[in-house]
Amino acid sequence: MKVYRHIPQCDPLLVEAVGRFSVADLHESMDVMAGRMALFGPAIRPINPGLRAVGQAVTAFLFPGDGLLGHKAVQLIKPGQILVVANGGAGPQTMFAELVALAAEAAGARGAVVEGHVRDVEALRTMQFPVWASGVYAGHTGKNGPGFVNVPIVCGGVRVEPGDIIVADDDGVICIPPALAHSVIAKAKARAEREVQIRAAVGGGKVLFDILNLQAALDNAGVEEVEGTWQTDKG
């Protein structure tokens, strides 16, 4: 077991700049493979829909059924950071609950992302603490260890290093390495501006299929259009 008390710091303004964009826009702004590697799996969903969170990751890897090192991670968390927790995908295990959320909120945490289960959902929703998790389970959690804090972990199928920028919204969670942040911001901004133009064009009566020039994509894909119904097609 090891606990690293600090994470690499990046400019808070850079973190906030990344957080201005949606998870979907950030994902679309990365290269195909990098984007797939950065987007958490769809099993991790918001417990409190309608909330957003952005911050640098404080990571914890827990032994199944045990939350001791998760408590240590919360003790170390700093304002503006996000707790990211995993246990290797083991079973239905409770890994986050109301009292932990209260402590994290008091420390200034922006939210929590849990590959595992949470409980005290009504309380979490009442306090409006942003939490993303893969399920709800009212099980008991021990406090014996072992585990690690602030080491690279895999959460939602994504490698998360301490200090990575986490953005979470109703569409899911994405992890942006700080080294990619400037590039992702520039591409996300261009994408957002393009979508403003598309919305205006659709509102003005144009057809989305034509705006996106999708006929060319169909032609390039070799798609055959048949004038008629499938019952009358003899080809």
C-alpha positions, 0 to 999 in steps of 0.5 A: 500500500502506498499513499502519495500526498500530492498530484501534479498541478496544472494552471487552474485557468487551463482546467476551467477552460477545458470545463467550459465544454461538454463531454461530447464536444471534448470527446469529438475534439480528440483524435479518434483513438485518443478520444476513445481512450479518454471517454469513460464507459457508459456504465458510469452515469450521473447520480445527480442529473443536471450537474457538471464537474471539472477538476484535476483527479485525485485517484484511489484504488480500493480493495474490494469491499473496503473504503479505508484508502478512499477516506485517505484520498478525501482527507488529501483532496484540495479545493477544485479537485475531483475524487476518482475511485476504482477497485478493479471492477469487483462485484457489487461493492459500496464505494461512496456514501453521504458522509464521504461526500460531506467530507469531500464537499467540505474540503472543496472537492468538485465531485466524485467519479466511482467505478462501483456503487454508491449509497445514500442516494437521496442524501447525495441528491439533496446536498447536490454533490456531483457524483458519477457511479456505475450503480447503487448498492446499500452494502457495508464497506470495511475500513481495513485496507489495502489500497493506493492513493494518487497512482494511475488507475483504470476507471470506466475503462480509462487510464486516469493519472493523478492530476489528469483533468476530469470533466463530467456531465449528463453525457458521461465522464472524460479524462483529459491529460494536461499535455493535450488540454490546449489542443483539445480546447482549440478544437472544441471551440471550433466545433462549438462555433460550427454547431452554432452555425448549423443550428442557425441554418436548421432554424432557417429552414435548411436540411441537416443532411445537406448542411453536413454534405452526407450524400457525399459520405453515402456515395463514398461508402458505396451505399445504393439507393433504390427507387421503390420498396424492398418488396419490389426490389429484384436486385 
